[in-house]
Amino acid sequence: MSLDHRLVNLLVCPVCKGPLELRRDADLHPTALLCRADRLAFPIRDGIPVMLESEATTIDSDAAAATAAQ
């Protein structure tokens, strides 16, 4: 299931209210929404973003840079 880019543009980080970036896997399926400011990745499960801080994982700067290059 694909995530509509318009929805991604409306969503903000639930922690800092900053912008989010879409992370995709090798097959270009959306896997997470990233907050660079907080270095958090919010998972996307069955096409639905899980915007709970308790479900987020910490990302390292290398992963964030790799996503920005895509």
PDB file of N, H, CA, C and O in Angstrom:
ATOM      1  N   MET A   1       0.853  -1.178   0.000  1.00  0.00           N
ATOM      2  CA  MET A   1       0.000   0.000   0.000  1.00  0.00           C
ATOM      3  C   MET A   1       0.897   1.239   0.000  1.00  0.00           C
ATOM      4  O   MET A   1       1.893   1.301   0.721  1.00  0.00           O
ATOM      5  N   SER A   2       0.536   2.194  -0.797  1.00  0.00           N
ATOM      6  H   SER A   2      -0.273   2.144  -1.383  1.00  0.00           H
ATOM      7  CA  SER A   2       1.324   3.413  -0.931  1.00  0.00           C
ATOM      8  C   SER A   2       0.807   4.503  -0.001  1.00  0.00           C
ATOM      9  O   SER A   2      -0.375   4.558   0.340  1.00  0.00           O
ATOM     10  N   LEU A   3       1.714   5.348   0.387  1.00  0.00           N
ATOM     11  H   LEU A   3       2.674   5.304   0.110  1.00  0.00           H
ATOM     12  CA  LEU A   3       1.360   6.475   1.245  1.00  0.00           C
ATOM     13  C   LEU A   3       1.288   7.721   0.371  1.00  0.00           C
ATOM     14  O   LEU A   3       2.248   8.048  -0.327  1.00  0.00           O
ATOM     15  N   ASP A   4       0.178   8.404   0.405  1.00  0.00           N
ATOM     16  H   ASP A   4      -0.603   8.139   0.972  1.00  0.00           H
ATOM     17  CA  ASP A   4      -0.040   9.588  -0.420  1.00  0.00           C
ATOM     18  C   ASP A   4       0.929  10.698  -0.005  1.00  0.00           C
ATOM     19  O   ASP A   4       1.033  11.024   1.177  1.00  0.00           O
ATOM     20  N   HIS A   5       1.639  11.278  -0.982  1.00  0.00           N
ATOM     21  H   HIS A   5       1.554  11.013  -1.942  1.00  0.00           H
ATOM     22  CA  HIS A   5       2.604  12.338  -0.678  1.00  0.00           C
ATOM     23  C   HIS A   5       1.936  13.554  -0.045  1.00  0.00           C
ATOM     24  O   HIS A   5       2.573  14.285   0.714  1.00  0.00           O
ATOM     25  N   ARG A   6       0.655  13.778  -0.352  1.00  0.00           N
ATOM     26  H   ARG A   6       0.138  13.185  -0.968  1.00  0.00           H
ATOM     27  CA  ARG A   6      -0.058  14.914   0.260  1.00  0.00           C
ATOM     28  C   ARG A   6      -0.208  14.703   1.761  1.00  0.00           C
ATOM     29  O   ARG A   6      -0.118  15.653   2.538  1.00  0.00           O
ATOM     30  N   LEU A   7      -0.438  13.456   2.166  1.00  0.00           N
ATOM     31  H   LEU A   7      -0.511  12.685   1.534  1.00  0.00           H
ATOM     32  CA  LEU A   7      -0.535  13.146   3.589  1.00  0.00           C
ATOM     33  C   LEU A   7       0.809  13.371   4.273  1.00  0.00           C
ATOM     34  O   LEU A   7       0.867  13.944   5.361  1.00  0.00           O
ATOM     35  N   VAL A   8       1.881  12.923   3.641  1.00  0.00           N
ATOM     36  H   VAL A   8       1.834  12.457   2.758  1.00  0.00           H
ATOM     37  CA  VAL A   8       3.219  13.112   4.211  1.00  0.00           C
ATOM     38  C   VAL A   8       3.501  14.593   4.412  1.00  0.00           C
ATOM     39  O   VAL A   8       4.095  14.974   5.420  1.00  0.00           O
ATOM     40  N   ASN A   9       3.085  15.430   3.474  1.00  0.00           N
ATOM     41  H   ASN A   9       2.602  15.120   2.656  1.00  0.00           H
ATOM     42  CA  ASN A   9       3.310  16.871   3.589  1.00  0.00           C
ATOM     43  C   ASN A   9       2.518  17.501   4.727  1.00  0.00           C
ATOM     44  O   ASN A   9       2.917  18.539   5.255  1.00  0.00           O
ATOM     45  N   LEU A  10       1.409  16.893   5.107  1.00  0.00           N
ATOM     46  H   LEU A  10       1.085  16.051   4.678  1.00  0.00           H
ATOM     47  CA  LEU A  10       0.588  17.418   6.206  1.00  0.00           C
ATOM     48  C   LEU A  10       1.076  16.975   7.583  1.00  0.00           C
ATOM     49  O   LEU A  10       0.891  17.686   8.571  1.00  0.00           O
ATOM     50  N   LEU A  11       1.696  15.808   7.643  1.00  0.00           N
ATOM     51  H   LEU A  11       1.846  15.231   6.841  1.00  0.00           H
ATOM     52  CA  LEU A  11       2.124  15.267   8.932  1.00  0.00           C
ATOM     53  C   LEU A  11       3.364  15.984   9.455  1.00  0.00           C
ATOM     54  O   LEU A  11       4.223  16.410   8.683  1.00  0.00           O
ATOM     55  N   VAL A  12       3.441  16.108  10.768  1.00  0.00           N
ATOM     56  H   VAL A  12       2.743  15.762  11.395  1.00  0.00           H
ATOM     57  CA  VAL A  12       4.619  16.673  11.424  1.00  0.00           C
ATOM     58  C   VAL A  12       5.045  15.725  12.537  1.00  0.00           C
ATOM     59  O   VAL A  12       4.278  14.862  12.965  1.00  0.00           O
ATOM     60  N   CYS A  13       6.257  15.899  12.990  1.00  0.00           N
ATOM     61  H   CYS A  13       6.880  16.600  12.642  1.00  0.00           H
ATOM     62  CA  CYS A  13       6.771  15.093  14.096  1.00  0.00           C
ATOM     63  C   CYS A  13       5.914  15.351  15.339  1.00  0.00           C
ATOM     64  O   CYS A  13       5.682  16.507  15.690  1.00  0.00           O
ATOM     65  N   PRO A  14       5.445  14.303  16.004  1.00  0.00           N
ATOM     66  CA  PRO A  14       4.637  14.507  17.203  1.00  0.00           C
ATOM     67  C   PRO A  14       5.446  15.023  18.394  1.00  0.00           C
ATOM     68  O   PRO A  14       4.870  15.483  19.380  1.00  0.00           O
ATOM     69  N   VAL A  15       6.766  14.951  18.308  1.00  0.00           N
ATOM     70  H   VAL A  15       7.234  14.577  17.507  1.00  0.00           H
ATOM     71  CA  VAL A  15       7.621  15.407  19.404  1.00  0.00           C
ATOM     72  C   VAL A  15       7.936  16.892  19.268  1.00  0.00           C
ATOM     73  O   VAL A  15       7.709  17.668  20.197  1.00  0.00           O
ATOM     74  N   CYS A  16       8.466  17.289  18.093  1.00  0.00           N
ATOM     75  H   CYS A  16       8.651  16.659  17.339  1.00  0.00           H
ATOM     76  CA  CYS A  16       8.929  18.675  17.926  1.00  0.00           C
ATOM     77  C   CYS A  16       8.077  19.491  16.949  1.00  0.00           C
ATOM     78  O   CYS A  16       8.295  20.692  16.792  1.00  0.00           O
ATOM     79  N   LYS A  17       7.117  18.849  16.300  1.00  0.00           N
ATOM     80  H   LYS A  17       6.940  17.874  16.428  1.00  0.00           H
ATOM     81  CA  LYS A  17       6.247  19.494  15.298  1.00  0.00           C
ATOM     82  C   LYS A  17       7.001  19.905  14.039  1.00  0.00           C
ATOM     83  O   LYS A  17       6.518  20.727  13.259  1.00  0.00           O
ATOM     84  N   GLY A  18       8.187  19.332  13.843  1.00  0.00           N
ATOM     85  H   GLY A  18       8.579  18.665  14.476  1.00  0.00           H
ATOM     86  CA  GLY A  18       8.986  19.625  12.661  1.00  0.00           C
ATOM     87  C   GLY A  18       8.582  18.774  11.468  1.00  0.00           C
ATOM     88  O   GLY A  18       7.754  17.873  11.600  1.00  0.00           O
ATOM     89  N   PRO A  19       9.162  19.053  10.298  1.00  0.00           N
ATOM     90  CA  PRO A  19       8.821  18.312   9.076  1.00  0.00           C
ATOM     91  C   PRO A  19       9.342  16.877   9.122  1.00  0.00           C
ATOM     92  O   PRO A  19      10.289  16.564   9.844  1.00  0.00           O
ATOM     93  N   LEU A  20       8.706  16.022   8.338  1.00  0.00           N
ATOM     94  H   LEU A  20       7.937  16.276   7.752  1.00  0.00           H
ATOM     95  CA  LEU A  20       9.090  14.617   8.249  1.00  0.00           C
ATOM     96  C   LEU A  20       9.507  14.287   6.825  1.00  0.00           C
ATOM     97  O   LEU A  20       9.041  14.907   5.869  1.00  0.00           O
ATOM     98  N   GLU A  21      10.392  13.303   6.695  1.00  0.00           N
ATOM     99  H   GLU A  21      10.771  12.799   7.471  1.00  0.00           H
ATOM    100  CA  GLU A  21      10.831  12.821   5.387  1.00  0.00           C
ATOM    101  C   GLU A  21      10.438  11.360   5.265  1.00  0.00           C
ATOM    102  O   GLU A  21      10.459  10.616   6.246  1.00  0.00           O
ATOM    103  N   LEU A  22      10.084  10.961   4.070  1.00  0.00           N
ATOM    104  H   LEU A  22      10.067  11.566   3.274  1.00  0.00           H
ATOM    105  CA  LEU A  22       9.673   9.591   3.810  1.00  0.00           C
ATOM    106  C   LEU A  22      10.889   8.723   3.531  1.00  0.00           C
ATOM    107  O   LEU A  22      11.712   9.056   2.678  1.00  0.00           O
ATOM    108  N   ARG A  23      11.003   7.614   4.244  1.00  0.00           N
ATOM    109  H   ARG A  23      10.335   7.344   4.936  1.00  0.00           H
ATOM    110  CA  ARG A  23      12.060   6.626   3.983  1.00  0.00           C
ATOM    111  C   ARG A  23      11.418   5.469   3.228  1.00  0.00           C
ATOM    112  O   ARG A  23      10.327   5.013   3.569  1.00  0.00           O
ATOM    113  N   ARG A  24      12.123   5.000   2.187  1.00  0.00           N
ATOM    114  H   ARG A  24      13.009   5.370   1.910  1.00  0.00           H
ATOM    115  CA  ARG A  24      11.637   3.874   1.377  1.00  0.00           C
ATOM    116  C   ARG A  24      12.661   2.747   1.404  1.00  0.00           C
ATOM    117  O   ARG A  24      13.852   2.983   1.606  1.00  0.00           O
ATOM    118  N   ASP A  25      12.186   1.519   1.198  1.00  0.00           N
ATOM    119  H   ASP A  25      11.218   1.328   1.033  1.00  0.00           H
ATOM    120  CA  ASP A  25      13.094   0.385   1.115  1.00  0.00           C
ATOM    121  C   ASP A  25      13.616   0.254  -0.319  1.00  0.00           C
ATOM    122  O   ASP A  25      13.351   1.113  -1.160  1.00  0.00           O
ATOM    123  N   ALA A  26      14.351  -0.813  -0.591  1.00  0.00           N
ATOM    124  H   ALA A  26      14.566  -1.511   0.092  1.00  0.00           H
ATOM    125  CA  ALA A  26      14.954  -1.008  -1.912  1.00  0.00           C
ATOM    126  C   ALA A  26      13.905  -1.141  -3.015  1.00  0.00           C
ATOM    127  O   ALA A  26      14.178  -0.822  -4.172  1.00  0.00           O
ATOM    128  N   ASP A  27      12.711  -1.610  -2.662  1.00  0.00           N
ATOM    129  H   ASP A  27      12.489  -1.869  -1.722  1.00  0.00           H
ATOM    130  CA  ASP A  27      11.627  -1.743  -3.634  1.00  0.00           C
ATOM    131  C   ASP A  27      10.758  -0.492  -3.715  1.00  0.00           C
ATOM    132  O   ASP A  27       9.699  -0.503  -4.343  1.00  0.00           O
ATOM    133  N   LEU A  28      11.208   0.574  -3.082  1.00  0.00           N
ATOM    134  H   LEU A  28      12.068   0.582  -2.572  1.00  0.00           H
ATOM    135  CA  LEU A  28      10.533   1.873  -3.051  1.00  0.00           C
ATOM    136  C   LEU A  28       9.218   1.876  -2.275  1.00  0.00           C
ATOM    137  O   LEU A  28       8.379   2.754  -2.476  1.00  0.00           O
ATOM    138  N   HIS A  29       9.040   0.908  -1.399  1.00  0.00           N
ATOM    139  H   HIS A  29       9.722   0.194  -1.235  1.00  0.00           H
ATOM    140  CA  HIS A  29       7.873   0.911  -0.517  1.00  0.00           C
ATOM    141  C   HIS A  29       8.176   1.791   0.691  1.00  0.00           C
ATOM    142  O   HIS A  29       9.275   1.713   1.239  1.00  0.00           O
ATOM    143  N   PRO A  30       7.237   2.621   1.118  1.00  0.00           N
ATOM    144  CA  PRO A  30       7.474   3.463   2.295  1.00  0.00           C
ATOM    145  C   PRO A  30       7.614   2.606   3.550  1.00  0.00           C
ATOM    146  O   PRO A  30       6.805   1.711   3.794  1.00  0.00           O
ATOM    147  N   THR A  31       8.649   2.888   4.346  1.00  0.00           N
ATOM    148  H   THR A  31       9.306   3.615   4.148  1.00  0.00           H
ATOM    149  CA  THR A  31       8.890   2.109   5.562  1.00  0.00           C
ATOM    150  C   THR A  31       8.822   2.947   6.829  1.00  0.00           C
ATOM    151  O   THR A  31       8.509   2.428   7.901  1.00  0.00           O
ATOM    152  N   ALA A  32       9.114   4.241   6.715  1.00  0.00           N
ATOM    153  H   ALA A  32       9.369   4.662   5.845  1.00  0.00           H
ATOM    154  CA  ALA A  32       9.133   5.083   7.914  1.00  0.00           C
ATOM    155  C   ALA A  32       9.072   6.552   7.533  1.00  0.00           C
ATOM    156  O   ALA A  32       9.368   6.937   6.402  1.00  0.00           O
ATOM    157  N   LEU A  33       8.680   7.359   8.505  1.00  0.00           N
ATOM    158  H   LEU A  33       8.440   7.047   9.424  1.00  0.00           H
ATOM    159  CA  LEU A  33       8.757   8.811   8.396  1.00  0.00           C
ATOM    160  C   LEU A  33       9.847   9.266   9.348  1.00  0.00           C
ATOM    161  O   LEU A  33       9.831   8.917  10.528  1.00  0.00           O
ATOM    162  N   LEU A  34      10.793  10.044   8.841  1.00  0.00           N
ATOM    163  H   LEU A  34      10.806  10.327   7.882  1.00  0.00           H
ATOM    164  CA  LEU A  34      11.952  10.460   9.623  1.00  0.00           C
ATOM    165  C   LEU A  34      11.846  11.902  10.072  1.00  0.00           C
ATOM    166  O   LEU A  34      11.425  12.778   9.317  1.00  0.00           O
ATOM    167  N   CYS A  35      12.235  12.132  11.316  1.00  0.00           N
ATOM    168  H   CYS A  35      12.577  11.421  11.930  1.00  0.00           H
ATOM    169  CA  CYS A  35      12.396  13.487  11.837  1.00  0.00           C
ATOM    170  C   CYS A  35      13.886  13.700  12.043  1.00  0.00           C
ATOM    171  O   CYS A  35      14.492  13.077  12.915  1.00  0.00           O
ATOM    172  N   ARG A  36      14.474  14.575  11.246  1.00  0.00           N
ATOM    173  H   ARG A  36      13.982  15.080  10.538  1.00  0.00           H
ATOM    174  CA  ARG A  36      15.914  14.841  11.369  1.00  0.00           C
ATOM    175  C   ARG A  36      16.255  15.541  12.682  1.00  0.00           C
ATOM    176  O   ARG A  36      17.290  15.256  13.284  1.00  0.00           O
ATOM    177  N   ALA A  37      15.401  16.447  13.128  1.00  0.00           N
ATOM    178  H   ALA A  37      14.559  16.678  12.639  1.00  0.00           H
ATOM    179  CA  ALA A  37      15.682  17.224  14.338  1.00  0.00           C
ATOM    180  C   ALA A  37      15.796  16.325  15.567  1.00  0.00           C
ATOM    181  O   ALA A  37      16.695  16.505  16.389  1.00  0.00           O
ATOM    182  N   ASP A  38      14.890  15.364  15.689  1.00  0.00           N
ATOM    183  H   ASP A  38      14.161  15.218  15.021  1.00  0.00           H
ATOM    184  CA  ASP A  38      14.890  14.471  16.851  1.00  0.00           C
ATOM    185  C   ASP A  38      15.589  13.148  16.574  1.00  0.00           C
ATOM    186  O   ASP A  38      15.759  12.329  17.477  1.00  0.00           O
ATOM    187  N   ARG A  39      15.996  12.938  15.313  1.00  0.00           N
ATOM    188  H   ARG A  39      15.858  13.603  14.580  1.00  0.00           H
ATOM    189  CA  ARG A  39      16.642  11.689  14.900  1.00  0.00           C
ATOM    190  C   ARG A  39      15.772  10.486  15.240  1.00  0.00           C
ATOM    191  O   ARG A  39      16.234   9.504  15.822  1.00  0.00           O
ATOM    192  N   LEU A  40      14.489  10.589  14.858  1.00  0.00           N
ATOM    193  H   LEU A  40      14.113  11.386  14.385  1.00  0.00           H
ATOM    194  CA  LEU A  40      13.529   9.515  15.102  1.00  0.00           C
ATOM    195  C   LEU A  40      12.936   9.029  13.786  1.00  0.00           C
ATOM    196  O   LEU A  40      12.742   9.801  12.847  1.00  0.00           O
ATOM    197  N   ALA A  41      12.654   7.734  13.743  1.00  0.00           N
ATOM    198  H   ALA A  41      12.811   7.107  14.506  1.00  0.00           H
ATOM    199  CA  ALA A  41      11.972   7.120  12.599  1.00  0.00           C
ATOM    200  C   ALA A  41      10.653   6.544  13.090  1.00  0.00           C
ATOM    201  O   ALA A  41      10.627   5.669  13.955  1.00  0.00           O
ATOM    202  N   PHE A  42       9.567   7.041  12.530  1.00  0.00           N
ATOM    203  H   PHE A  42       9.589   7.752  11.827  1.00  0.00           H
ATOM    204  CA  PHE A  42       8.234   6.557  12.876  1.00  0.00           C
ATOM    205  C   PHE A  42       7.835   5.516  11.837  1.00  0.00           C
ATOM    206  O   PHE A  42       7.808   5.826  10.646  1.00  0.00           O
ATOM    207  N   PRO A  43       7.526   4.292  12.255  1.00  0.00           N
ATOM    208  CA  PRO A  43       7.261   3.220  11.290  1.00  0.00           C
ATOM    209  C   PRO A  43       5.965   3.425  10.517  1.00  0.00           C
ATOM    210  O   PRO A  43       5.039   4.096  10.975  1.00  0.00           O
ATOM    211  N   ILE A  44       5.930   2.831   9.342  1.00  0.00           N
ATOM    212  H   ILE A  44       6.682   2.286   8.970  1.00  0.00           H
ATOM    213  CA  ILE A  44       4.709   2.780   8.537  1.00  0.00           C
ATOM    214  C   ILE A  44       4.323   1.310   8.457  1.00  0.00           C
ATOM    215  O   ILE A  44       5.071   0.495   7.918  1.00  0.00           O
ATOM    216  N   ARG A  45       3.165   0.976   8.989  1.00  0.00           N
ATOM    217  H   ARG A  45       2.557   1.638   9.427  1.00  0.00           H
ATOM    218  CA  ARG A  45       2.701  -0.418   9.011  1.00  0.00           C
ATOM    219  C   ARG A  45       1.415  -0.536   8.206  1.00  0.00           C
ATOM    220  O   ARG A  45       0.436   0.160   8.476  1.00  0.00           O
ATOM    221  N   ASP A  46       1.426  -1.411   7.226  1.00  0.00           N
ATOM    222  H   ASP A  46       2.221  -1.976   7.007  1.00  0.00           H
ATOM    223  CA  ASP A  46       0.265  -1.613   6.352  1.00  0.00           C
ATOM    224  C   ASP A  46      -0.215  -0.297   5.744  1.00  0.00           C
ATOM    225  O   ASP A  46      -1.415  -0.072   5.589  1.00  0.00           O
ATOM    226  N   GLY A  47       0.745   0.572   5.400  1.00  0.00           N
ATOM    227  H   GLY A  47       1.720   0.390   5.526  1.00  0.00           H
ATOM    228  CA  GLY A  47       0.416   1.844   4.773  1.00  0.00           C
ATOM    229  C   GLY A  47      -0.045   2.928   5.725  1.00  0.00           C
ATOM    230  O   GLY A  47      -0.450   4.007   5.291  1.00  0.00           O
ATOM    231  N   ILE A  48       0.014   2.649   7.038  1.00  0.00           N
ATOM    232  H   ILE A  48       0.343   1.773   7.391  1.00  0.00           H
ATOM    233  CA  ILE A  48      -0.457   3.613   8.038  1.00  0.00           C
ATOM    234  C   ILE A  48       0.722   4.079   8.890  1.00  0.00           C
ATOM    235  O   ILE A  48       1.380   3.252   9.520  1.00  0.00           O
ATOM    236  N   PRO A  49       1.004   5.385   8.923  1.00  0.00           N
ATOM    237  CA  PRO A  49       2.084   5.885   9.775  1.00  0.00           C
ATOM    238  C   PRO A  49       1.714   5.744  11.254  1.00  0.00           C
ATOM    239  O   PRO A  49       0.619   6.120  11.672  1.00  0.00           O
ATOM    240  N   VAL A  50       2.638   5.201  12.026  1.00  0.00           N
ATOM    241  H   VAL A  50       3.527   4.895  11.686  1.00  0.00           H
ATOM    242  CA  VAL A  50       2.440   5.058  13.471  1.00  0.00           C
ATOM    243  C   VAL A  50       3.172   6.227  14.127  1.00  0.00           C
ATOM    244  O   VAL A  50       4.387   6.183  14.316  1.00  0.00           O
ATOM    245  N   MET A  51       2.425   7.261  14.467  1.00  0.00           N
ATOM    246  H   MET A  51       1.438   7.297  14.313  1.00  0.00           H
ATOM    247  CA  MET A  51       3.012   8.514  14.937  1.00  0.00           C
ATOM    248  C   MET A  51       3.054   8.598  16.463  1.00  0.00           C
ATOM    249  O   MET A  51       2.670   9.609  17.051  1.00  0.00           O
ATOM    250  N   LEU A  52       3.521   7.532  17.088  1.00  0.00           N
ATOM    251  H   LEU A  52       3.833   6.711  16.610  1.00  0.00           H
ATOM    252  CA  LEU A  52       3.657   7.489  18.541  1.00  0.00           C
ATOM    253  C   LEU A  52       5.135   7.506  18.894  1.00  0.00           C
ATOM    254  O   LEU A  52       5.920   6.737  18.338  1.00  0.00           O
ATOM    255  N   GLU A  53       5.516   8.380  19.817  1.00  0.00           N
ATOM    256  H   GLU A  53       4.879   9.004  20.269  1.00  0.00           H
ATOM    257  CA  GLU A  53       6.919   8.461  20.219  1.00  0.00           C
ATOM    258  C   GLU A  53       7.413   7.122  20.748  1.00  0.00           C
ATOM    259  O   GLU A  53       8.568   6.757  20.532  1.00  0.00           O
ATOM    260  N   SER A  54       6.553   6.392  21.435  1.00  0.00           N
ATOM    261  H   SER A  54       5.614   6.688  21.611  1.00  0.00           H
ATOM    262  CA  SER A  54       6.946   5.102  22.004  1.00  0.00           C
ATOM    263  C   SER A  54       7.227   4.047  20.928  1.00  0.00           C
ATOM    264  O   SER A  54       7.905   3.058  21.209  1.00  0.00           O
ATOM    265  N   GLU A  55       6.726   4.234  19.719  1.00  0.00           N
ATOM    266  H   GLU A  55       6.176   5.037  19.491  1.00  0.00           H
ATOM    267  CA  GLU A  55       6.948   3.291  18.618  1.00  0.00           C
ATOM    268  C   GLU A  55       8.117   3.705  17.725  1.00  0.00           C
ATOM    269  O   GLU A  55       8.556   2.925  16.881  1.00  0.00           O
ATOM    270  N   ALA A  56       8.619   4.910  17.903  1.00  0.00           N
ATOM    271  H   ALA A  56       8.262   5.544  18.590  1.00  0.00           H
ATOM    272  CA  ALA A  56       9.702   5.424  17.061  1.00  0.00           C
ATOM    273  C   ALA A  56      11.031   4.787  17.443  1.00  0.00           C
ATOM    274  O   ALA A  56      11.245   4.391  18.589  1.00  0.00           O
ATOM    275  N   THR A  57      11.917   4.699  16.459  1.00  0.00           N
ATOM    276  H   THR A  57      11.744   5.021  15.529  1.00  0.00           H
ATOM    277  CA  THR A  57      13.272   4.226  16.708  1.00  0.00           C
ATOM    278  C   THR A  57      14.243   5.367  16.427  1.00  0.00           C
ATOM    279  O   THR A  57      13.965   6.253  15.620  1.00  0.00           O
ATOM    280  N   THR A  58      15.370   5.330  17.097  1.00  0.00           N
ATOM    281  H   THR A  58      15.596   4.610  17.753  1.00  0.00           H
ATOM    282  CA  THR A  58      16.396   6.350  16.901  1.00  0.00           C
ATOM    283  C   THR A  58      17.187   6.024  15.642  1.00  0.00           C
ATOM    284  O   THR A  58      17.555   4.873  15.408  1.00  0.00           O
ATOM    285  N   ILE A  59      17.443   7.045  14.839  1.00  0.00           N
ATOM    286  H   ILE A  59      17.143   7.980  15.030  1.00  0.00           H
ATOM    287  CA  ILE A  59      18.242   6.857  13.628  1.00  0.00           C
ATOM    288  C   ILE A  59      19.597   7.505  13.830  1.00  0.00           C
ATOM    289  O   ILE A  59      19.727   8.496  14.549  1.00  0.00           O
ATOM    290  N   ASP A  60      20.605   6.934  13.186  1.00  0.00           N
ATOM    291  H   ASP A  60      20.500   6.130  12.601  1.00  0.00           H
ATOM    292  CA  ASP A  60      21.926   7.553  13.256  1.00  0.00           C
ATOM    293  C   ASP A  60      22.075   8.543  12.111  1.00  0.00           C
ATOM    294  O   ASP A  60      21.265   8.547  11.184  1.00  0.00           O
ATOM    295  N   SER A  61      23.084   9.365  12.168  1.00  0.00           N
ATOM    296  H   SER A  61      23.742   9.362  12.921  1.00  0.00           H
ATOM    297  CA  SER A  61      23.252  10.418  11.161  1.00  0.00           C
ATOM    298  C   SER A  61      23.547   9.840   9.783  1.00  0.00           C
ATOM    299  O   SER A  61      23.193  10.455   8.778  1.00  0.00           O
ATOM    300  N   ASP A  62      24.194   8.658   9.708  1.00  0.00           N
ATOM    301  H   ASP A  62      24.482   8.158  10.525  1.00  0.00           H
ATOM    302  CA  ASP A  62      24.476   8.033   8.415  1.00  0.00           C
ATOM    303  C   ASP A  62      23.189   7.612   7.716  1.00  0.00           C
ATOM    304  O   ASP A  62      23.056   7.778   6.503  1.00  0.00           O
ATOM    305  N   ALA A  63      22.242   7.069   8.477  1.00  0.00           N
ATOM    306  H   ALA A  63      22.350   6.935   9.462  1.00  0.00           H
ATOM    307  CA  ALA A  63      20.964   6.651   7.897  1.00  0.00           C
ATOM    308  C   ALA A  63      20.180   7.860   7.410  1.00  0.00           C
ATOM    309  O   ALA A  63      19.553   7.810   6.352  1.00  0.00           O
ATOM    310  N   ALA A  64      20.213   8.935   8.168  1.00  0.00           N
ATOM    311  H   ALA A  64      20.723   8.975   9.028  1.00  0.00           H
ATOM    312  CA  ALA A  64      19.505  10.148   7.770  1.00  0.00           C
ATOM    313  C   ALA A  64      20.121  10.731   6.498  1.00  0.00           C
ATOM    314  O   ALA A  64      19.399  11.196   5.616  1.00  0.00           O
ATOM    315  N   ALA A  65      21.444  10.708   6.403  1.00  0.00           N
ATOM    316  H   ALA A  65      22.030  10.331   7.120  1.00  0.00           H
ATOM    317  CA  ALA A  65      22.121  11.229   5.220  1.00  0.00           C
ATOM    318  C   ALA A  65      21.817  10.369   3.997  1.00  0.00           C
ATOM    319  O   ALA A  65      21.631  10.897   2.901  1.00  0.00           O
ATOM    320  N   ALA A  66      21.764   9.060   4.174  1.00  0.00           N
ATOM    321  H   ALA A  66      21.915   8.631   5.065  1.00  0.00           H
ATOM    322  CA  ALA A  66      21.459   8.159   3.064  1.00  0.00           C
ATOM    323  C   ALA A  66      20.046   8.394   2.552  1.00  0.00           C
ATOM    324  O   ALA A  66      19.806   8.349   1.346  1.00  0.00           O
ATOM    325  N   THR A  67      19.118   8.642   3.454  1.00  0.00           N
ATOM    326  H   THR A  67      19.313   8.679   4.434  1.00  0.00           H
ATOM    327  CA  THR A  67      17.739   8.903   3.058  1.00  0.00           C
ATOM    328  C   THR A  67      17.644  10.225   2.312  1.00  0.00           C
ATOM    329  O   THR A  67      16.894  10.335   1.342  1.00  0.00           O
ATOM    330  N   ALA A  68      18.389  11.220   2.748  1.00  0.00           N
ATOM    331  H   ALA A  68      18.999  11.131   3.536  1.00  0.00           H
ATOM    332  CA  ALA A  68      18.356  12.529   2.099  1.00  0.00           C
ATOM    333  C   ALA A  68      18.904  12.440   0.674  1.00  0.00           C
ATOM    334  O   ALA A  68      18.490  13.202  -0.200  1.00  0.00           O
ATOM    335  N   ALA A  69      19.825  11.518   0.440  1.00  0.00           N
ATOM    336  H   ALA A  69      20.161  10.899   1.150  1.00  0.00           H
ATOM    337  CA  ALA A  69      20.423  11.374  -0.877  1.00  0.00           C
ATOM    338  C   ALA A  69      19.486  10.707  -1.874  1.00  0.00           C
ATOM    339  O   ALA A  69      19.726  10.780  -3.079  1.00  0.00           O
ATOM    340  N   GLN A  70      18.427  10.060  -1.403  1.00  0.00           N
ATOM    341  H   GLN A  70      18.232  10.000  -0.424  1.00  0.00           H
ATOM    342  CA  GLN A  70      17.498   9.345  -2.295  1.00  0.00           C
ATOM    343  C   GLN A  70      16.589  10.294  -3.024  1.00  0.00           C
ATOM    344  O   GLN A  70      15.749   9.861  -3.813  1.00  0.00           O
TER     345      GLN A  70
END
